[in-house]
Amino acid sequence: MNAKDFLRLGVPLGEATRRGTDFVSKFILGGGDKSRLHEEVKAIVANPSAFVDDPLRGEFAKTLLKAPPPPRAEPVKYRQWGEGLEHDAVMQMEKACLLPVSVAGALMPDAHVGYGLPIGGVLATENAVIPYAVGVDIACRMKMTVLDIPVRDLERKQDRLTRAIEAETRFGVGANFKHRREHEVMDADWSISGVTKQNKDRAWSQLGTSGSGNHFVEFGLFTAHSKINDLEAGTHVALLSHSGSRGTGAAVCDHYSKIAFSQFKDLPNELKRLAWLSLDSQEGQEYWNAMELMGRYAAANHACIHRHIAENLGAQVLLDLENHHNFAWKEKHVIDGVEREVVVHRKGATPAGQGILGIIPGSMASPGFVVSGKGNPESLDSASHGAGRAMSRKAANEKFNWKDVNRFLKQQGVTLISAGLDEVPMAYKNIREVMAAQNDLVTVLARPVRSEACEDGTQRGASGRLTV
Ligand SMILES: [Zn+2]
């Protein structure tokens, strides 16, 4: 019997096939009837627990019990929003839908290639969580507060607003506060996993910081088309932030994804990065608890940023909205006509259940949107994260230069405090096209307008605003 025969009989490749081959050799050497081999293997595959104490079949049976179920022959069905998505991102989604634990999926119109699951990928699984379908920056979030600052101050007091951002958060890899911020999340139980326990001090030092990459804090105009919660329709000044769980979240992802990889060494290469943790396992529970703590921690980072900037400016908060992406939720969905509880991973995708408010940011020079979810079941109650990258960071760094970018930003009325070339507006898709492609997923309630305060010191200037 060769590997193909084993696969046909439902034996997963790798260790199980090796043990199967051992069993076949012993069976034949022991004088077993060769013509019965297929029947023998079939019987063990059908019910491995019945054979674990059998001297001849036991090892093979035990390995089968431990082996991951084989990938699906056909991907579970998923719908894609938007046109002309990157081929490789679509392929990543297809592969994720082949996982034996996958039950449903959806691909958002801002999708682009990620590690394992594409950014903009939504994946529902059965009783399993996939660290790389949550993402490295666990619980990355958007938060927007509308402040009672006069609209004219956005221009008149630009320096003052810039100073408030610079004083009350920190940008860059590893950025921290010398005088630590306070938040009740630091009183939570951080010993739920070895990683969170070890990183508690680092997490505290980074509390209220923003980090790097596409993370930002910015002021802009915000136009509500109608009343939102207690905020009247009209144009206001808003503070918008995007960041996640900093170094600690990355450490949680790193630790538990390695455990998941080591449990599923035999997964086919293209599925390796999507190795999962069963929620029945200790590691799965630890990861889940650590992920939830990272959710609270990321929310605390934003809470500190917004609270301190509002205090710095002596401003009152009129509206407060926020949402995670890069997270997994236990939710009930109707799948193949049956309602069931599943684990929904939204990697760079916004929760968009019926009436749920969310923020979908644009690029540095294009507006973001405040939206209300439509609860579209085919999207598993999701929408896009933002505009989505149109090219890789490397390609953007090679293609653009600050002279042209600055000219463009000036035309758009954007004042940039600081950013990397990989984050310039031209590296992103057109947010209006992305929004148009998902009008069955969300209703637009308002547009916050961008001005940028980003990381890493490659470009310094005043803070500012942008108008559309
Ligand atoms: Zn994010």
Residues whose N, C-alpha, C, O or C-beta is under 5 A from the ligand:
A	BS01	ZN	C140 R141
